[in-house]
Amino acid sequence: MSDIKVVDASALAALLFGEPRAAAVAASLEDARLAAPALLPFELANVCLTKMRRHRAQRKALRAAFRLAERLAIETVVVDHEAALDLAEATGLTAYDASYLWLARALGAELVTLDRKLAKVAI
């Protein structure tokens, strides 16, 4: 049985949209069961929207890349929002980022992120 890992929007967006660290993210997620807070699709949609606004000519390709997320076996999990809020307050993270950290801690899982501040707190 594979290990479970919590993947955040920064890491998954790098993978979906072919960003420079995509290969490293792919390697870190290989053979793992993936989990994320239920907010992940909203965050990915926002990343896609931002990219479409910056790169209008790539709109069709960006939408196609965004739809690839649906094909990934990522279990979305409801987070204890009160606990995530407490964690955000204690760490200085946003409530969004704290939800990924909370989930990783709740599952005893590694957190895969490209967000420096989140990664630093997750250690």
DRENPA-3360 file (N, C-alpha, C; in nm, 2 decimals, always signed):
BEGIN
1 = MSDIKVVD = +0.08/-0.12/+0.00/+0.00/+0.00/+0.00/+0.09/+0.12/+0.00 ~ +0.05/+0.22/-0.08/+0.13/+0.34/-0.09/+0.10/+0.44/+0.03 ~ +0.20/+0.53/+0.05/+0.18/+0.63/+0.15/+0.08/+0.74/+0.10 ~ +0.02/+0.80/+0.20/-0.07/+0.91/+0.16/+0.00/+1.04/+0.18 ~ -0.02/+1.13/+0.08/+0.04/+1.26/+0.09/-0.07/+1.37/+0.06 ~ -0.05/+1.48/+0.13/-0.14/+1.59/+0.11/-0.08/+1.68/+0.01 ~ -0.15/+1.71/-0.10/-0.09/+1.80/-0.20/-0.17/+1.93/-0.20 ~ -0.09/+2.04/-0.21/-0.16/+2.17/-0.21/-0.17/+2.23/-0.35;
9 = ASALAALL = -0.24/+2.34/-0.36/-0.26/+2.40/-0.50/-0.14/+2.44/-0.56 ~ -0.04/+2.49/-0.49/+0.09/+2.54/-0.55/+0.16/+2.42/-0.62 ~ +0.16/+2.31/-0.56/+0.23/+2.19/-0.62/+0.15/+2.13/-0.73 ~ +0.02/+2.12/-0.72/-0.06/+2.07/-0.82/-0.07/+2.16/-0.94 ~ -0.07/+2.29/-0.92/-0.07/+2.38/-1.03/+0.06/+2.37/-1.11 ~ +0.17/+2.36/-1.04/+0.30/+2.34/-1.11/+0.29/+2.22/-1.21 ~ +0.23/+2.11/-1.16/+0.22/+1.99/-1.24/+0.12/+2.01/-1.35 ~ +0.01/+2.07/-1.33/-0.09/+2.08/-1.43/-0.05/+2.18/-1.54;
17 = FGEPRAAA = +0.01/+2.29/-1.50/+0.04/+2.40/-1.60/+0.18/+2.40/-1.64 ~ +0.26/+2.29/-1.62/+0.39/+2.27/-1.67/+0.49/+2.38/-1.62 ~ +0.48/+2.41/-1.49/+0.57/+2.51/-1.44/+0.71/+2.45/-1.41 ~ +0.81/+2.53/-1.39/+0.95/+2.48/-1.38/+0.97/+2.37/-1.28 ~ +0.89/+2.36/-1.17/+0.92/+2.26/-1.07/+0.82/+2.14/-1.09 ~ +0.76/+2.13/-1.20/+0.66/+2.02/-1.22/+0.72/+1.88/-1.21 ~ +0.84/+1.86/-1.26/+0.90/+1.73/-1.26/+0.93/+1.69/-1.11 ~ +0.98/+1.78/-1.03/+1.00/+1.75/-0.89/+0.88/+1.72/-0.82;
25 = VAASLEDA = +0.77/+1.79/-0.85/+0.64/+1.76/-0.78/+0.59/+1.62/-0.83 ~ +0.60/+1.59/-0.96/+0.56/+1.46/-1.01/+0.64/+1.35/-0.94 ~ +0.77/+1.36/-0.92/+0.85/+1.26/-0.85/+0.81/+1.24/-0.71 ~ +0.77/+1.35/-0.64/+0.74/+1.34/-0.50/+0.60/+1.28/-0.48 ~ +0.51/+1.29/-0.58/+0.38/+1.23/-0.57/+0.36/+1.09/-0.62 ~ +0.47/+1.04/-0.69/+0.46/+0.91/-0.75/+0.43/+0.80/-0.65 ~ +0.34/+0.72/-0.69/+0.29/+0.60/-0.61/+0.23/+0.64/-0.48 ~ +0.19/+0.76/-0.46/+0.13/+0.80/-0.33/-0.03/+0.81/-0.35;
33 = RLAAPALL = -0.10/+0.78/-0.24/-0.24/+0.82/-0.24/-0.24/+0.97/-0.21 ~ -0.32/+1.04/-0.28/-0.33/+1.19/-0.26/-0.45/+1.23/-0.19 ~ -0.44/+1.33/-0.11/-0.55/+1.39/-0.04/-0.53/+1.54/-0.03 ~ -0.64/+1.62/-0.03/-0.64/+1.76/-0.02/-0.77/+1.81/+0.04 ~ -0.76/+1.93/+0.10/-0.89/+1.99/+0.15/-0.98/+2.01/+0.03 ~ -1.11/+2.02/+0.07/-1.21/+2.03/-0.04/-1.20/+2.16/-0.11 ~ -1.12/+2.26/-0.06/-1.11/+2.38/-0.13/-1.01/+2.38/-0.25 ~ -0.94/+2.27/-0.27/-0.84/+2.25/-0.38/-0.90/+2.29/-0.51;
41 = PFELANVC = -1.01/+2.24/-0.56/-1.06/+2.28/-0.69/-1.08/+2.43/-0.71 ~ -1.12/+2.50/-0.60/-1.14/+2.64/-0.61/-1.01/+2.71/-0.63 ~ -0.91/+2.67/-0.56/-0.78/+2.73/-0.57/-0.72/+2.71/-0.71 ~ -0.74/+2.59/-0.76/-0.68/+2.56/-0.89/-0.76/+2.64/-1.00 ~ -0.89/+2.66/-0.98/-0.97/+2.74/-1.07/-0.91/+2.88/-1.07 ~ -0.88/+2.93/-0.95/-0.83/+3.07/-0.94/-0.69/+3.08/-1.01 ~ -0.61/+2.98/-0.99/-0.47/+2.98/-1.06/-0.50/+2.98/-1.21 ~ -0.59/+2.90/-1.26/-0.62/+2.90/-1.40/-0.67/+3.03/-1.45;
49 = LTKMRRHR = -0.76/+3.09/-1.38/-0.81/+3.22/-1.42/-0.70/+3.33/-1.43 ~ -0.62/+3.33/-1.33/-0.51/+3.42/-1.33/-0.42/+3.40/-1.45 ~ -0.39/+3.28/-1.48/-0.30/+3.25/-1.60/-0.37/+3.29/-1.73 ~ -0.50/+3.26/-1.74/-0.58/+3.30/-1.86/-0.58/+3.45/-1.88 ~ -0.59/+3.52/-1.77/-0.59/+3.67/-1.78/-0.45/+3.72/-1.83 ~ -0.35/+3.66/-1.78/-0.21/+3.70/-1.82/-0.17/+3.65/-1.96 ~ -0.23/+3.54/-2.00/-0.18/+3.48/-2.12/-0.31/+3.44/-2.21 ~ -0.38/+3.54/-2.25/-0.51/+3.52/-2.32/-0.50/+3.43/-2.44;
57 = AQRKALRA = -0.39/+3.43/-2.51/-0.37/+3.34/-2.63/-0.36/+3.19/-2.59 ~ -0.33/+3.17/-2.47/-0.32/+3.03/-2.42/-0.44/+2.98/-2.35 ~ -0.55/+3.05/-2.35/-0.67/+3.02/-2.28/-0.72/+2.88/-2.30 ~ -0.73/+2.83/-2.42/-0.77/+2.70/-2.45/-0.68/+2.59/-2.39 ~ -0.55/+2.61/-2.40/-0.46/+2.51/-2.34/-0.46/+2.51/-2.19 ~ -0.48/+2.63/-2.13/-0.49/+2.64/-1.99/-0.61/+2.57/-1.93 ~ -0.72/+2.59/-2.00/-0.85/+2.52/-1.96/-0.83/+2.37/-1.97 ~ -0.77/+2.33/-2.07/-0.75/+2.18/-2.09/-0.66/+2.13/-1.98;
65 = AFRLAERL = -0.55/+2.20/-1.94/-0.47/+2.16/-1.83/-0.54/+2.16/-1.70 ~ -0.63/+2.26/-1.68/-0.71/+2.27/-1.56/-0.80/+2.14/-1.55 ~ -0.86/+2.10/-1.66/-0.95/+1.98/-1.66/-0.88/+1.85/-1.62 ~ -0.75/+1.85/-1.64/-0.67/+1.73/-1.61/-0.68/+1.70/-1.46 ~ -0.70/+1.80/-1.37/-0.71/+1.77/-1.23/-0.82/+1.68/-1.20 ~ -0.93/+1.68/-1.28/-1.04/+1.59/-1.25/-1.00/+1.44/-1.27 ~ -0.90/+1.42/-1.35/-0.86/+1.28/-1.38/-0.76/+1.22/-1.27 ~ -0.71/+1.31/-1.18/-0.62/+1.27/-1.08/-0.71/+1.21/-0.96;
73 = AIETVVVD = -0.65/+1.11/-0.90/-0.72/+1.05/-0.79/-0.68/+1.12/-0.66 ~ -0.75/+1.23/-0.64/-0.72/+1.31/-0.52/-0.84/+1.31/-0.43 ~ -0.83/+1.25/-0.31/-0.94/+1.25/-0.22/-0.95/+1.38/-0.16 ~ -1.07/+1.44/-0.17/-1.09/+1.57/-0.11/-1.16/+1.55/+0.03 ~ -1.11/+1.62/+0.13/-1.14/+1.59/+0.26/-1.20/+1.72/+0.33 ~ -1.30/+1.71/+0.40/-1.36/+1.82/+0.47/-1.26/+1.85/+0.59 ~ -1.22/+1.97/+0.61/-1.13/+2.01/+0.71/-1.21/+2.07/+0.83 ~ -1.16/+2.05/+0.95/-1.21/+2.11/+1.07/-1.17/+2.26/+1.06;
81 = HEAALDLA = -1.27/+2.34/+1.02/-1.24/+2.48/+1.00/-1.20/+2.56/+1.12 ~ -1.25/+2.52/+1.23/-1.22/+2.59/+1.36/-1.07/+2.56/+1.39 ~ -1.03/+2.43/+1.37/-0.89/+2.39/+1.40/-0.80/+2.46/+1.30 ~ -0.84/+2.47/+1.18/-0.75/+2.53/+1.08/-0.74/+2.68/+1.11 ~ -0.84/+2.74/+1.16/-0.84/+2.88/+1.20/-0.74/+2.90/+1.31 ~ -0.75/+2.81/+1.41/-0.65/+2.82/+1.52/-0.51/+2.80/+1.47 ~ -0.49/+2.71/+1.38/-0.36/+2.68/+1.32/-0.31/+2.80/+1.24 ~ -0.39/+2.86/+1.17/-0.36/+2.98/+1.09/-0.32/+3.10/+1.19;
89 = EATGLTAY = -0.39/+3.11/+1.29/-0.36/+3.22/+1.39/-0.22/+3.19/+1.46 ~ -0.20/+3.07/+1.49/-0.07/+3.03/+1.56/+0.05/+3.04/+1.47 ~ +0.03/+3.01/+1.34/+0.15/+3.00/+1.25/+0.17/+3.13/+1.16 ~ +0.06/+3.21/+1.15/+0.07/+3.32/+1.06/+0.04/+3.29/+0.91 ~ -0.01/+3.17/+0.89/-0.05/+3.13/+0.76/-0.19/+3.18/+0.73 ~ -0.23/+3.18/+0.60/-0.37/+3.21/+0.57/-0.45/+3.09/+0.61 ~ -0.58/+3.11/+0.62/-0.67/+3.00/+0.66/-0.67/+2.89/+0.55 ~ -0.65/+2.93/+0.43/-0.64/+2.84/+0.32/-0.52/+2.75/+0.34;
97 = DASYLWLA = -0.40/+2.81/+0.35/-0.28/+2.73/+0.37/-0.29/+2.64/+0.50 ~ -0.34/+2.70/+0.60/-0.35/+2.62/+0.73/-0.44/+2.50/+0.71 ~ -0.53/+2.50/+0.62/-0.62/+2.39/+0.60/-0.54/+2.27/+0.54 ~ -0.44/+2.30/+0.46/-0.35/+2.19/+0.41/-0.27/+2.14/+0.52 ~ -0.21/+2.22/+0.60/-0.13/+2.18/+0.71/-0.21/+2.10/+0.81 ~ -0.33/+2.15/+0.84/-0.41/+2.08/+0.94/-0.44/+1.93/+0.89 ~ -0.47/+1.92/+0.76/-0.50/+1.79/+0.70/-0.38/+1.70/+0.70 ~ -0.27/+1.75/+0.67/-0.14/+1.67/+0.67/-0.12/+1.62/+0.81;
105 = RALGAELV = -0.14/+1.71/+0.91/-0.11/+1.67/+1.05/-0.22/+1.57/+1.09 ~ -0.35/+1.59/+1.05/-0.46/+1.50/+1.09/-0.44/+1.36/+1.03 ~ -0.38/+1.35/+0.91/-0.36/+1.22/+0.85/-0.22/+1.16/+0.88 ~ -0.14/+1.24/+0.94/+0.00/+1.20/+0.96/+0.07/+1.18/+0.83 ~ +0.04/+1.27/+0.74/+0.09/+1.26/+0.60/+0.19/+1.37/+0.57 ~ +0.28/+1.34/+0.47/+0.37/+1.45/+0.42/+0.29/+1.55/+0.34 ~ +0.33/+1.67/+0.36/+0.26/+1.78/+0.28/+0.35/+1.82/+0.16 ~ +0.30/+1.81/+0.04/+0.37/+1.84/-0.08/+0.33/+1.98/-0.12;
113 = TLDRKLAK = +0.42/+2.08/-0.11/+0.39/+2.22/-0.14/+0.51/+2.29/-0.20 ~ +0.48/+2.39/-0.28/+0.59/+2.48/-0.33/+0.58/+2.61/-0.26 ~ +0.49/+2.63/-0.17/+0.48/+2.75/-0.10/+0.58/+2.75/+0.01 ~ +0.68/+2.84/+0.01/+0.79/+2.85/+0.10/+0.74/+2.86/+0.24 ~ +0.65/+2.95/+0.27/+0.61/+2.98/+0.41/+0.54/+2.86/+0.46 ~ +0.45/+2.80/+0.38/+0.38/+2.68/+0.43/+0.48/+2.56/+0.45 ~ +0.57/+2.54/+0.36/+0.67/+2.44/+0.38/+0.76/+2.46/+0.50 ~ +0.79/+2.58/+0.53/+0.87/+2.61/+0.65/+0.80/+2.58/+0.78;
121 = VAI = +0.67/+2.61/+0.78/+0.59/+2.58/+0.90/+0.56/+2.43/+0.91 ~ +0.55/+2.36/+0.80/+0.52/+2.22/+0.80/+0.63/+2.13/+0.85 ~ +0.75/+2.18/+0.86/+0.87/+2.10/+0.90/+0.86/+2.07/+1.05;
% end
